[in-house]
Amino acid sequence: MTGHLDGNALAGPLADFFSFDITTTTGRCNACGTVAEFARAMVYMSGAGTVVRCATCDHVLAVLVDTGERAWIDLAGVSAIEVRR
């Protein structure tokens, strides 16, 4: 068994992975298991942030918050994201 690397080893693979338009990917809802394109989700935008809900069961898939100085994304409602190349 080989030793582990620190998180800096993820720089290249994650830069490649997150260089896509997420609306073209599919995600699996943690609540109902529906697999659908993010473009089909229901999006609620307000001053506090953006909430993305499953179009099938209304479960929260993602929350995005941007304060101008910092940004957060919570994808806790999605169990997997598929990126087609």
URSULWO-V583156 format. One record per backbone hydrogen bond with DSSP energy under -0.5 kcal/mol. NH is the residue of the N-H (numbers start at 1). CO is the residue of the C=O. E is the energy in kcal/mol with one decimal. If there is no record, write none. Layout:
NH:CO:E + NH:CO:E
//
This chain:
9:6:-2.2 + 10:7:-2.0 + 11:8:-1.5 + 13:9:-0.5 + 14:10:-3.0 + 15:11:-1.8 + 16:12:-2.1 + 17:13:-2.3 + 18:14:-2.8 + 19:16:-1.1 + 22:20:-0.8 + 24:21:-2.2 + 25:22:-1.5 + 26:82:-1.6 + 27:36:-2.5 + 28:80:-1.8 + 29:27:-0.5 + 29:34:-2.5 + 30:77:-2.8 + 33:29:-1.5 + 36:27:-2.0 + 36:34:-0.6 + 38:22:-0.5 + 38:25:-2.0 + 39:23:-1.2 + 40:37:-1.8 + 41:38:-1.6 + 42:53:-2.7 + 43:41:-0.5 + 44:51:-2.9 + 45:43:-0.5 + 46:49:-2.5 + 49:46:-0.6 + 50:64:-2.9 + 51:44:-2.7 + 52:62:-3.1 + 53:42:-3.4 + 53:51:-0.5 + 54:59:-2.9 + 58:54:-1.8 + 61:52:-3.1 + 61:59:-0.5 + 62:52:-1.6 + 63:74:-1.8 + 64:50:-2.8 + 65:72:-2.3 + 67:70:-3.0 + 68:70:-0.7 + 72:65:-2.9 + 74:63:-2.7 + 75:73:-0.6 + 77:61:-1.3 + 78:75:-2.1 + 79:28:-2.6 + 80:28:-0.6 + 82:26:-3.1 + 83:81:-0.5 + 84:82:-0.5
//
